[in-house]
Amino acid sequence: MIYNQQEFEIRMEWGLKGAEMLAPVSDVMIIVDVLSFSTCVDIATQRER
């Protein structure tokens, strides 16, 4: 199974499907939402004062 990644201590995947597949075989999951943060920074820095 491609999502299992059993041979690795740290597993990484992309998107909702990847998270759903890794959840049952992971003790801890960390979700990084880079795009949302980047969008907020872009909006904040482009605002006219």
mmCIF entry with sequence, helices, sheets and N, C-alpha, C, O atoms, coordinates in Angstrom:
data_MODEL
# 
_entry.id   MODEL 
# 
_entity.id                         1 
_entity.type                       polymer 
_entity.pdbx_number_of_molecules   1 
# 
_entity_poly.entity_id                      1 
_entity_poly.type                           'polypeptide(L)' 
_entity_poly.nstd_linkage                   no 
_entity_poly.nstd_monomer                   no 
_entity_poly.pdbx_seq_one_letter_code       MIYNQQEFEIRMEWGLKGAEMLAPVSDVMIIVDVLSFSTCVDIATQRER 
_entity_poly.pdbx_seq_one_letter_code_can   MIYNQQEFEIRMEWGLKGAEMLAPVSDVMIIVDVLSFSTCVDIATQRER 
_entity_poly.pdbx_strand_id                 A 
# 
loop_
_entity_poly_seq.entity_id 
_entity_poly_seq.num 
_entity_poly_seq.mon_id 
_entity_poly_seq.hetero 
1 1  MET n 
1 2  ILE n 
1 3  TYR n 
1 4  ASN n 
1 5  GLN n 
1 6  GLN n 
1 7  GLU n 
1 8  PHE n 
1 9  GLU n 
1 10 ILE n 
1 11 ARG n 
1 12 MET n 
1 13 GLU n 
1 14 TRP n 
1 15 GLY n 
1 16 LEU n 
1 17 LYS n 
1 18 GLY n 
1 19 ALA n 
1 20 GLU n 
1 21 MET n 
1 22 LEU n 
1 23 ALA n 
1 24 PRO n 
1 25 VAL n 
1 26 SER n 
1 27 ASP n 
1 28 VAL n 
1 29 MET n 
1 30 ILE n 
1 31 ILE n 
1 32 VAL n 
1 33 ASP n 
1 34 VAL n 
1 35 LEU n 
1 36 SER n 
1 37 PHE n 
1 38 SER n 
1 39 THR n 
1 40 CYS n 
1 41 VAL n 
1 42 ASP n 
1 43 ILE n 
1 44 ALA n 
1 45 THR n 
1 46 GLN n 
1 47 ARG n 
1 48 GLU n 
1 49 ARG n 
# 
_struct_asym.id          A 
_struct_asym.entity_id   1 
# 
loop_
_struct_conf.conf_type_id 
_struct_conf.id 
_struct_conf.pdbx_PDB_helix_id 
_struct_conf.beg_label_comp_id 
_struct_conf.beg_label_asym_id 
_struct_conf.beg_label_seq_id 
_struct_conf.pdbx_beg_PDB_ins_code 
_struct_conf.end_label_comp_id 
_struct_conf.end_label_asym_id 
_struct_conf.end_label_seq_id 
_struct_conf.pdbx_end_PDB_ins_code 
_struct_conf.beg_auth_comp_id 
_struct_conf.beg_auth_asym_id 
_struct_conf.beg_auth_seq_id 
_struct_conf.end_auth_comp_id 
_struct_conf.end_auth_asym_id 
_struct_conf.end_auth_seq_id 
_struct_conf.pdbx_PDB_helix_class 
_struct_conf.details 
_struct_conf.pdbx_PDB_helix_length 
HELX_P HELX_P1 AA1 GLY A 15 ? LEU A 22 ? GLY A 15 LEU A 22 1 ? 8  
HELX_P HELX_P2 AA2 ALA A 23 ? VAL A 25 ? ALA A 23 VAL A 25 5 ? 3  
HELX_P HELX_P3 AA3 VAL A 34 ? GLN A 46 ? VAL A 34 GLN A 46 1 ? 13 
# 
_struct_conf_type.id          HELX_P 
_struct_conf_type.criteria    ? 
_struct_conf_type.reference   ? 
# 
loop_
_atom_site.group_PDB 
_atom_site.id 
_atom_site.type_symbol 
_atom_site.label_atom_id 
_atom_site.label_alt_id 
_atom_site.label_comp_id 
_atom_site.label_asym_id 
_atom_site.label_entity_id 
_atom_site.label_seq_id 
_atom_site.pdbx_PDB_ins_code 
_atom_site.Cartn_x 
_atom_site.Cartn_y 
_atom_site.Cartn_z 
_atom_site.occupancy 
_atom_site.B_iso_or_equiv 
_atom_site.pdbx_formal_charge 
_atom_site.auth_seq_id 
_atom_site.auth_comp_id 
_atom_site.auth_asym_id 
_atom_site.auth_atom_id 
_atom_site.pdbx_PDB_model_num 
ATOM 1   N N  . MET A 1 1  ? 0.841  -1.180 0.000  1.00 0.00 ? 1  MET A N  1 
ATOM 2   C CA . MET A 1 1  ? 0.000  0.000  0.000  1.00 0.00 ? 1  MET A CA 1 
ATOM 3   C C  . MET A 1 1  ? 0.886  1.244  0.000  1.00 0.00 ? 1  MET A C  1 
ATOM 4   O O  . MET A 1 1  ? 1.781  1.358  0.837  1.00 0.00 ? 1  MET A O  1 
ATOM 5   N N  . ILE A 1 2  ? 0.658  2.152  -0.899 1.00 0.00 ? 2  ILE A N  1 
ATOM 6   C CA . ILE A 1 2  ? 1.500  3.338  -1.052 1.00 0.00 ? 2  ILE A CA 1 
ATOM 7   C C  . ILE A 1 2  ? 1.423  4.281  0.145  1.00 0.00 ? 2  ILE A C  1 
ATOM 8   O O  . ILE A 1 2  ? 2.415  4.936  0.467  1.00 0.00 ? 2  ILE A O  1 
ATOM 9   N N  . TYR A 1 3  ? 0.275  4.368  0.813  1.00 0.00 ? 3  TYR A N  1 
ATOM 10  C CA . TYR A 1 3  ? 0.108  5.301  1.922  1.00 0.00 ? 3  TYR A CA 1 
ATOM 11  C C  . TYR A 1 3  ? 0.690  4.780  3.234  1.00 0.00 ? 3  TYR A C  1 
ATOM 12  O O  . TYR A 1 3  ? 0.949  5.566  4.145  1.00 0.00 ? 3  TYR A O  1 
ATOM 13  N N  . ASN A 1 4  ? 0.897  3.491  3.342  1.00 0.00 ? 4  ASN A N  1 
ATOM 14  C CA . ASN A 1 4  ? 1.318  2.882  4.585  1.00 0.00 ? 4  ASN A CA 1 
ATOM 15  C C  . ASN A 1 4  ? 2.692  3.362  5.042  1.00 0.00 ? 4  ASN A C  1 
ATOM 16  O O  . ASN A 1 4  ? 2.836  3.786  6.188  1.00 0.00 ? 4  ASN A O  1 
ATOM 17  N N  . GLN A 1 5  ? 3.679  3.308  4.199  1.00 0.00 ? 5  GLN A N  1 
ATOM 18  C CA . GLN A 1 5  ? 5.033  3.773  4.475  1.00 0.00 ? 5  GLN A CA 1 
ATOM 19  C C  . GLN A 1 5  ? 5.598  3.140  5.752  1.00 0.00 ? 5  GLN A C  1 
ATOM 20  O O  . GLN A 1 5  ? 6.287  3.811  6.521  1.00 0.00 ? 5  GLN A O  1 
ATOM 21  N N  . GLN A 1 6  ? 5.314  1.867  5.980  1.00 0.00 ? 6  GLN A N  1 
ATOM 22  C CA . GLN A 1 6  ? 5.714  1.175  7.213  1.00 0.00 ? 6  GLN A CA 1 
ATOM 23  C C  . GLN A 1 6  ? 7.206  1.198  7.472  1.00 0.00 ? 6  GLN A C  1 
ATOM 24  O O  . GLN A 1 6  ? 7.621  1.211  8.631  1.00 0.00 ? 6  GLN A O  1 
ATOM 25  N N  . GLU A 1 7  ? 8.019  1.204  6.444  1.00 0.00 ? 7  GLU A N  1 
ATOM 26  C CA . GLU A 1 7  ? 9.460  1.126  6.652  1.00 0.00 ? 7  GLU A CA 1 
ATOM 27  C C  . GLU A 1 7  ? 10.056 2.433  7.176  1.00 0.00 ? 7  GLU A C  1 
ATOM 28  O O  . GLU A 1 7  ? 11.237 2.476  7.518  1.00 0.00 ? 7  GLU A O  1 
ATOM 29  N N  . PHE A 1 8  ? 9.258  3.493  7.242  1.00 0.00 ? 8  PHE A N  1 
ATOM 30  C CA . PHE A 1 8  ? 9.757  4.788  7.695  1.00 0.00 ? 8  PHE A CA 1 
ATOM 31  C C  . PHE A 1 8  ? 9.200  5.158  9.061  1.00 0.00 ? 8  PHE A C  1 
ATOM 32  O O  . PHE A 1 8  ? 8.040  4.878  9.363  1.00 0.00 ? 8  PHE A O  1 
ATOM 33  N N  . GLU A 1 9  ? 10.034 5.789  9.889  1.00 0.00 ? 9  GLU A N  1 
ATOM 34  C CA . GLU A 1 9  ? 9.587  6.250  11.201 1.00 0.00 ? 9  GLU A CA 1 
ATOM 35  C C  . GLU A 1 9  ? 8.724  7.504  11.069 1.00 0.00 ? 9  GLU A C  1 
ATOM 36  O O  . GLU A 1 9  ? 7.749  7.676  11.800 1.00 0.00 ? 9  GLU A O  1 
ATOM 37  N N  . ILE A 1 10 ? 9.091  8.374  10.132 1.00 0.00 ? 10 ILE A N  1 
ATOM 38  C CA . ILE A 1 10 ? 8.325  9.590  9.867  1.00 0.00 ? 10 ILE A CA 1 
ATOM 39  C C  . ILE A 1 10 ? 7.680  9.437  8.501  1.00 0.00 ? 10 ILE A C  1 
ATOM 40  O O  . ILE A 1 10 ? 8.360  9.177  7.509  1.00 0.00 ? 10 ILE A O  1 
ATOM 41  N N  . ARG A 1 11 ? 6.375  9.597  8.456  1.00 0.00 ? 11 ARG A N  1 
ATOM 42  C CA . ARG A 1 11 ? 5.634  9.425  7.204  1.00 0.00 ? 11 ARG A CA 1 
ATOM 43  C C  . ARG A 1 11 ? 5.036  10.759 6.787  1.00 0.00 ? 11 ARG A C  1 
ATOM 44  O O  . ARG A 1 11 ? 4.567  11.525 7.627  1.00 0.00 ? 11 ARG A O  1 
ATOM 45  N N  . MET A 1 12 ? 5.054  11.030 5.505  1.00 0.00 ? 12 MET A N  1 
ATOM 46  C CA . MET A 1 12 ? 4.496  12.272 4.984  1.00 0.00 ? 12 MET A CA 1 
ATOM 47  C C  . MET A 1 12 ? 3.582  11.970 3.810  1.00 0.00 ? 12 MET A C  1 
ATOM 48  O O  . MET A 1 12 ? 3.831  11.058 3.022  1.00 0.00 ? 12 MET A O  1 
ATOM 49  N N  . GLU A 1 13 ? 2.536  12.746 3.714  1.00 0.00 ? 13 GLU A N  1 
ATOM 50  C CA . GLU A 1 13 ? 1.593  12.570 2.616  1.00 0.00 ? 13 GLU A CA 1 
ATOM 51  C C  . GLU A 1 13 ? 0.941  13.902 2.327  1.00 0.00 ? 13 GLU A C  1 
ATOM 52  O O  . GLU A 1 13 ? 1.125  14.868 3.067  1.00 0.00 ? 13 GLU A O  1 
ATOM 53  N N  . TRP A 1 14 ? 0.187  13.953 1.263  1.00 0.00 ? 14 TRP A N  1 
ATOM 54  C CA . TRP A 1 14 ? -0.413 15.185 0.770  1.00 0.00 ? 14 TRP A CA 1 
ATOM 55  C C  . TRP A 1 14 ? -1.924 15.044 0.694  1.00 0.00 ? 14 TRP A C  1 
ATOM 56  O O  . TRP A 1 14 ? -2.433 14.043 0.190  1.00 0.00 ? 14 TRP A O  1 
ATOM 57  N N  . GLY A 1 15 ? -2.636 16.032 1.188  1.00 0.00 ? 15 GLY A N  1 
ATOM 58  C CA . GLY A 1 15 ? -4.075 16.103 0.985  1.00 0.00 ? 15 GLY A CA 1 
ATOM 59  C C  . GLY A 1 15 ? -4.896 15.252 1.941  1.00 0.00 ? 15 GLY A C  1 
ATOM 60  O O  . GLY A 1 15 ? -4.372 14.500 2.762  1.00 0.00 ? 15 GLY A O  1 
ATOM 61  N N  . LEU A 1 16 ? -6.207 15.406 1.796  1.00 0.00 ? 16 LEU A N  1 
ATOM 62  C CA . LEU A 1 16 ? -7.157 14.710 2.663  1.00 0.00 ? 16 LEU A CA 1 
ATOM 63  C C  . LEU A 1 16 ? -7.043 13.193 2.522  1.00 0.00 ? 16 LEU A C  1 
ATOM 64  O O  . LEU A 1 16 ? -7.060 12.482 3.526  1.00 0.00 ? 16 LEU A O  1 
ATOM 65  N N  . LYS A 1 17 ? -6.929 12.695 1.313  1.00 0.00 ? 17 LYS A N  1 
ATOM 66  C CA . LYS A 1 17 ? -6.839 11.246 1.093  1.00 0.00 ? 17 LYS A CA 1 
ATOM 67  C C  . LYS A 1 17 ? -5.602 10.663 1.773  1.00 0.00 ? 17 LYS A C  1 
ATOM 68  O O  . LYS A 1 17 ? -5.668 9.598  2.388  1.00 0.00 ? 17 LYS A O  1 
ATOM 69  N N  . GLY A 1 18 ? -4.491 11.356 1.661  1.00 0.00 ? 18 GLY A N  1 
ATOM 70  C CA . GLY A 1 18 ? -3.271 10.897 2.312  1.00 0.00 ? 18 GLY A CA 1 
ATOM 71  C C  . GLY A 1 18 ? -3.412 10.863 3.826  1.00 0.00 ? 18 GLY A C  1 
ATOM 72  O O  . GLY A 1 18 ? -2.968 9.918  4.478  1.00 0.00 ? 18 GLY A O  1 
ATOM 73  N N  . ALA A 1 19 ? -4.039 11.911 4.388  1.00 0.00 ? 19 ALA A N  1 
ATOM 74  C CA . ALA A 1 19 ? -4.271 11.952 5.840  1.00 0.00 ? 19 ALA A CA 1 
ATOM 75  C C  . ALA A 1 19 ? -5.187 10.819 6.284  1.00 0.00 ? 19 ALA A C  1 
ATOM 76  O O  . ALA A 1 19 ? -4.948 10.187 7.313  1.00 0.00 ? 19 ALA A O  1 
ATOM 77  N N  . GLU A 1 20 ? -6.220 10.567 5.517  1.00 0.00 ? 20 GLU A N  1 
ATOM 78  C CA . GLU A 1 20 ? -7.151 9.483  5.850  1.00 0.00 ? 20 GLU A CA 1 
ATOM 79  C C  . GLU A 1 20 ? -6.461 8.121  5.821  1.00 0.00 ? 20 GLU A C  1 
ATOM 80  O O  . GLU A 1 20 ? -6.771 7.253  6.637  1.00 0.00 ? 20 GLU A O  1 
ATOM 81  N N  . MET A 1 21 ? -5.549 7.933  4.907  1.00 0.00 ? 21 MET A N  1 
ATOM 82  C CA . MET A 1 21 ? -4.871 6.645  4.787  1.00 0.00 ? 21 MET A CA 1 
ATOM 83  C C  . MET A 1 21 ? -3.776 6.463  5.842  1.00 0.00 ? 21 MET A C  1 
ATOM 84  O O  . MET A 1 21 ? -3.528 5.341  6.284  1.00 0.00 ? 21 MET A O  1 
ATOM 85  N N  . LEU A 1 22 ? -3.120 7.549  6.248  1.00 0.00 ? 22 LEU A N  1 
ATOM 86  C CA . LEU A 1 22 ? -2.052 7.438  7.243  1.00 0.00 ? 22 LEU A CA 1 
ATOM 87  C C  . LEU A 1 22 ? -2.566 7.421  8.676  1.00 0.00 ? 22 LEU A C  1 
ATOM 88  O O  . LEU A 1 22 ? -1.893 6.894  9.562  1.00 0.00 ? 22 LEU A O  1 
ATOM 89  N N  . ALA A 1 23 ? -3.731 7.979  8.919  1.00 0.00 ? 23 ALA A N  1 
ATOM 90  C CA . ALA A 1 23 ? -4.261 8.082  10.283 1.00 0.00 ? 23 ALA A CA 1 
ATOM 91  C C  . ALA A 1 23 ? -4.299 6.743  11.026 1.00 0.00 ? 23 ALA A C  1 
ATOM 92  O O  . ALA A 1 23 ? -3.883 6.695  12.184 1.00 0.00 ? 23 ALA A O  1 
ATOM 93  N N  . PRO A 1 24 ? -4.772 5.667  10.421 1.00 0.00 ? 24 PRO A N  1 
ATOM 94  C CA . PRO A 1 24 ? -4.847 4.399  11.156 1.00 0.00 ? 24 PRO A CA 1 
ATOM 95  C C  . PRO A 1 24 ? -3.483 3.794  11.512 1.00 0.00 ? 24 PRO A C  1 
ATOM 96  O O  . PRO A 1 24 ? -3.402 2.969  12.422 1.00 0.00 ? 24 PRO A O  1 
ATOM 97  N N  . VAL A 1 25 ? -2.433 4.181  10.825 1.00 0.00 ? 25 VAL A N  1 
ATOM 98  C CA . VAL A 1 25 ? -1.114 3.594  11.081 1.00 0.00 ? 25 VAL A CA 1 
ATOM 99  C C  . VAL A 1 25 ? -0.149 4.588  11.713 1.00 0.00 ? 25 VAL A C  1 
ATOM 100 O O  . VAL A 1 25 ? 1.054  4.336  11.768 1.00 0.00 ? 25 VAL A O  1 
ATOM 101 N N  . SER A 1 26 ? -0.672 5.724  12.193 1.00 0.00 ? 26 SER A N  1 
ATOM 102 C CA . SER A 1 26 ? 0.170  6.759  12.791 1.00 0.00 ? 26 SER A CA 1 
ATOM 103 C C  . SER A 1 26 ? -0.247 7.033  14.230 1.00 0.00 ? 26 SER A C  1 
ATOM 104 O O  . SER A 1 26 ? -1.434 7.041  14.556 1.00 0.00 ? 26 SER A O  1 
ATOM 105 N N  . ASP A 1 27 ? 0.747  7.257  15.087 1.00 0.00 ? 27 ASP A N  1 
ATOM 106 C CA . ASP A 1 27 ? 0.475  7.634  16.476 1.00 0.00 ? 27 ASP A CA 1 
ATOM 107 C C  . ASP A 1 27 ? 0.146  9.121  16.580 1.00 0.00 ? 27 ASP A C  1 
ATOM 108 O O  . ASP A 1 27 ? -0.711 9.516  17.372 1.00 0.00 ? 27 ASP A O  1 
ATOM 109 N N  . VAL A 1 28 ? 0.820  9.936  15.789 1.00 0.00 ? 28 VAL A N  1 
ATOM 110 C CA . VAL A 1 28 ? 0.650  11.390 15.808 1.00 0.00 ? 28 VAL A CA 1 
ATOM 111 C C  . VAL A 1 28 ? 0.614  11.891 14.377 1.00 0.00 ? 28 VAL A C  1 
ATOM 112 O O  . VAL A 1 28 ? 1.362  11.419 13.521 1.00 0.00 ? 28 VAL A O  1 
ATOM 113 N N  . MET A 1 29 ? -0.262 12.851 14.127 1.00 0.00 ? 29 MET A N  1 
ATOM 114 C CA . MET A 1 29 ? -0.313 13.482 12.802 1.00 0.00 ? 29 MET A CA 1 
ATOM 115 C C  . MET A 1 29 ? -0.186 14.990 12.984 1.00 0.00 ? 29 MET A C  1 
ATOM 116 O O  . MET A 1 29 ? -0.833 15.570 13.856 1.00 0.00 ? 29 MET A O  1 
ATOM 117 N N  . ILE A 1 30 ? 0.638  15.615 12.173 1.00 0.00 ? 30 ILE A N  1 
ATOM 118 C CA . ILE A 1 30 ? 0.798  17.066 12.174 1.00 0.00 ? 30 ILE A CA 1 
ATOM 119 C C  . ILE A 1 30 ? 0.372  17.560 10.803 1.00 0.00 ? 30 ILE A C  1 
ATOM 120 O O  . ILE A 1 30 ? 0.883  17.104 9.779  1.00 0.00 ? 30 ILE A O  1 
ATOM 121 N N  . ILE A 1 31 ? -0.563 18.491 10.792 1.00 0.00 ? 31 ILE A N  1 
ATOM 122 C CA . ILE A 1 31 ? -1.070 19.034 9.533  1.00 0.00 ? 31 ILE A CA 1 
ATOM 123 C C  . ILE A 1 31 ? -0.493 20.428 9.347  1.00 0.00 ? 31 ILE A C  1 
ATOM 124 O O  . ILE A 1 31 ? -0.637 21.286 10.218 1.00 0.00 ? 31 ILE A O  1 
ATOM 125 N N  . VAL A 1 32 ? 0.152  20.651 8.225  1.00 0.00 ? 32 VAL A N  1 
ATOM 126 C CA . VAL A 1 32 ? 0.739  21.949 7.907  1.00 0.00 ? 32 VAL A CA 1 
ATOM 127 C C  . VAL A 1 32 ? -0.089 22.569 6.793  1.00 0.00 ? 32 VAL A C  1 
ATOM 128 O O  . VAL A 1 32 ? -0.170 22.030 5.689  1.00 0.00 ? 32 VAL A O  1 
ATOM 129 N N  . ASP A 1 33 ? -0.697 23.699 7.092  1.00 0.00 ? 33 ASP A N  1 
ATOM 130 C CA . ASP A 1 33 ? -1.552 24.390 6.132  1.00 0.00 ? 33 ASP A CA 1 
ATOM 131 C C  . ASP A 1 33 ? -0.799 25.608 5.602  1.00 0.00 ? 33 ASP A C  1 
ATOM 132 O O  . ASP A 1 33 ? -1.084 26.740 5.993  1.00 0.00 ? 33 ASP A O  1 
ATOM 133 N N  . VAL A 1 34 ? 0.149  25.373 4.725  1.00 0.00 ? 34 VAL A N  1 
ATOM 134 C CA . VAL A 1 34 ? 1.016  26.427 4.222  1.00 0.00 ? 34 VAL A CA 1 
ATOM 135 C C  . VAL A 1 34 ? 0.259  27.390 3.317  1.00 0.00 ? 34 VAL A C  1 
ATOM 136 O O  . VAL A 1 34 ? 0.470  28.600 3.393  1.00 0.00 ? 34 VAL A O  1 
ATOM 137 N N  . LEU A 1 35 ? -0.598 26.882 2.480  1.00 0.00 ? 35 LEU A N  1 
ATOM 138 C CA . LEU A 1 35 ? -1.282 27.743 1.514  1.00 0.00 ? 35 LEU A CA 1 
ATOM 139 C C  . LEU A 1 35 ? -2.196 28.746 2.197  1.00 0.00 ? 35 LEU A C  1 
ATOM 140 O O  . LEU A 1 35 ? -2.258 29.900 1.773  1.00 0.00 ? 35 LEU A O  1 
ATOM 141 N N  . SER A 1 36 ? -2.897 28.346 3.227  1.00 0.00 ? 36 SER A N  1 
ATOM 142 C CA . SER A 1 36 ? -3.781 29.261 3.934  1.00 0.00 ? 36 SER A CA 1 
ATOM 143 C C  . SER A 1 36 ? -2.975 30.384 4.577  1.00 0.00 ? 36 SER A C  1 
ATOM 144 O O  . SER A 1 36 ? -3.376 31.546 4.502  1.00 0.00 ? 36 SER A O  1 
ATOM 145 N N  . PHE A 1 37 ? -1.859 30.063 5.200  1.00 0.00 ? 37 PHE A N  1 
ATOM 146 C CA . PHE A 1 37 ? -1.012 31.068 5.821  1.00 0.00 ? 37 PHE A CA 1 
ATOM 147 C C  . PHE A 1 37 ? -0.468 32.021 4.768  1.00 0.00 ? 37 PHE A C  1 
ATOM 148 O O  . PHE A 1 37 ? -0.480 33.235 4.971  1.00 0.00 ? 37 PHE A O  1 
ATOM 149 N N  . SER A 1 38 ? 0.006  31.494 3.647  1.00 0.00 ? 38 SER A N  1 
ATOM 150 C CA . SER A 1 38 ? 0.555  32.328 2.583  1.00 0.00 ? 38 SER A CA 1 
ATOM 151 C C  . SER A 1 38 ? -0.498 33.283 2.036  1.00 0.00 ? 38 SER A C  1 
ATOM 152 O O  . SER A 1 38 ? -0.201 34.443 1.749  1.00 0.00 ? 38 SER A O  1 
ATOM 153 N N  . THR A 1 39 ? -1.719 32.800 1.893  1.00 0.00 ? 39 THR A N  1 
ATOM 154 C CA . THR A 1 39 ? -2.802 33.644 1.402  1.00 0.00 ? 39 THR A CA 1 
ATOM 155 C C  . THR A 1 39 ? -3.076 34.779 2.381  1.00 0.00 ? 39 THR A C  1 
ATOM 156 O O  . THR A 1 39 ? -3.264 35.922 1.962  1.00 0.00 ? 39 THR A O  1 
ATOM 157 N N  . CYS A 1 40 ? -3.103 34.485 3.665  1.00 0.00 ? 40 CYS A N  1 
ATOM 158 C CA . CYS A 1 40 ? -3.335 35.523 4.675  1.00 0.00 ? 40 CYS A CA 1 
ATOM 159 C C  . CYS A 1 40 ? -2.230 36.572 4.656  1.00 0.00 ? 40 CYS A C  1 
ATOM 160 O O  . CYS A 1 40 ? -2.505 37.768 4.746  1.00 0.00 ? 40 CYS A O  1 
ATOM 161 N N  . VAL A 1 41 ? -0.985 36.129 4.539  1.00 0.00 ? 41 VAL A N  1 
ATOM 162 C CA . VAL A 1 41 ? 0.139  37.061 4.489  1.00 0.00 ? 41 VAL A CA 1 
ATOM 163 C C  . VAL A 1 41 ? 0.032  37.929 3.241  1.00 0.00 ? 41 VAL A C  1 
ATOM 164 O O  . VAL A 1 41 ? 0.243  39.140 3.309  1.00 0.00 ? 41 VAL A O  1 
ATOM 165 N N  . ASP A 1 42 ? -0.286 37.334 2.123  1.00 0.00 ? 42 ASP A N  1 
ATOM 166 C CA . ASP A 1 42 ? -0.424 38.079 0.875  1.00 0.00 ? 42 ASP A CA 1 
ATOM 167 C C  . ASP A 1 42 ? -1.511 39.143 0.992  1.00 0.00 ? 42 ASP A C  1 
ATOM 168 O O  . ASP A 1 42 ? -1.301 40.288 0.593  1.00 0.00 ? 42 ASP A O  1 
ATOM 169 N N  . ILE A 1 43 ? -2.662 38.777 1.530  1.00 0.00 ? 43 ILE A N  1 
ATOM 170 C CA . ILE A 1 43 ? -3.757 39.729 1.697  1.00 0.00 ? 43 ILE A CA 1 
ATOM 171 C C  . ILE A 1 43 ? -3.356 40.855 2.644  1.00 0.00 ? 43 ILE A C  1 
ATOM 172 O O  . ILE A 1 43 ? -3.615 42.028 2.375  1.00 0.00 ? 43 ILE A O  1 
ATOM 173 N N  . ALA A 1 44 ? -2.730 40.492 3.740  1.00 0.00 ? 44 ALA A N  1 
ATOM 174 C CA . ALA A 1 44 ? -2.333 41.498 4.740  1.00 0.00 ? 44 ALA A CA 1 
ATOM 175 C C  . ALA A 1 44 ? -1.316 42.484 4.186  1.00 0.00 ? 44 ALA A C  1 
ATOM 176 O O  . ALA A 1 44 ? -1.388 43.678 4.476  1.00 0.00 ? 44 ALA A O  1 
ATOM 177 N N  . THR A 1 45 ? -0.376 42.000 3.398  1.00 0.00 ? 45 THR A N  1 
ATOM 178 C CA . THR A 1 45 ? 0.679  42.888 2.881  1.00 0.00 ? 45 THR A CA 1 
ATOM 179 C C  . THR A 1 45 ? 0.216  43.690 1.674  1.00 0.00 ? 45 THR A C  1 
ATOM 180 O O  . THR A 1 45 ? 0.857  44.681 1.326  1.00 0.00 ? 45 THR A O  1 
ATOM 181 N N  . GLN A 1 46 ? -0.858 43.303 1.034  1.00 0.00 ? 46 GLN A N  1 
ATOM 182 C CA . GLN A 1 46 ? -1.345 44.031 -0.143 1.00 0.00 ? 46 GLN A CA 1 
ATOM 183 C C  . GLN A 1 46 ? -2.411 45.069 0.202  1.00 0.00 ? 46 GLN A C  1 
ATOM 184 O O  . GLN A 1 46 ? -2.811 45.851 -0.661 1.00 0.00 ? 46 GLN A O  1 
ATOM 185 N N  . ARG A 1 47 ? -2.867 45.086 1.433  1.00 0.00 ? 47 ARG A N  1 
ATOM 186 C CA . ARG A 1 47 ? -3.896 46.042 1.838  1.00 0.00 ? 47 ARG A CA 1 
ATOM 187 C C  . ARG A 1 47 ? -3.343 47.455 1.796  1.00 0.00 ? 47 ARG A C  1 
ATOM 188 O O  . ARG A 1 47 ? -2.205 47.712 2.191  1.00 0.00 ? 47 ARG A O  1 
ATOM 189 N N  . GLU A 1 48 ? -4.164 48.354 1.313  1.00 0.00 ? 48 GLU A N  1 
ATOM 190 C CA . GLU A 1 48 ? -3.765 49.763 1.297  1.00 0.00 ? 48 GLU A CA 1 
ATOM 191 C C  . GLU A 1 48 ? -3.963 50.349 2.685  1.00 0.00 ? 48 GLU A C  1 
ATOM 192 O O  . GLU A 1 48 ? -4.935 50.027 3.369  1.00 0.00 ? 48 GLU A O  1 
ATOM 193 N N  . ARG A 1 49 ? -3.074 51.180 3.086  1.00 0.00 ? 49 ARG A N  1 
ATOM 194 C CA . ARG A 1 49 ? -3.156 51.791 4.412  1.00 0.00 ? 49 ARG A CA 1 
ATOM 195 C C  . ARG A 1 49 ? -3.903 53.086 4.355  1.00 0.00 ? 49 ARG A C  1 
ATOM 196 O O  . ARG A 1 49 ? -4.073 53.746 5.381  1.00 0.00 ? 49 ARG A O  1 
# 
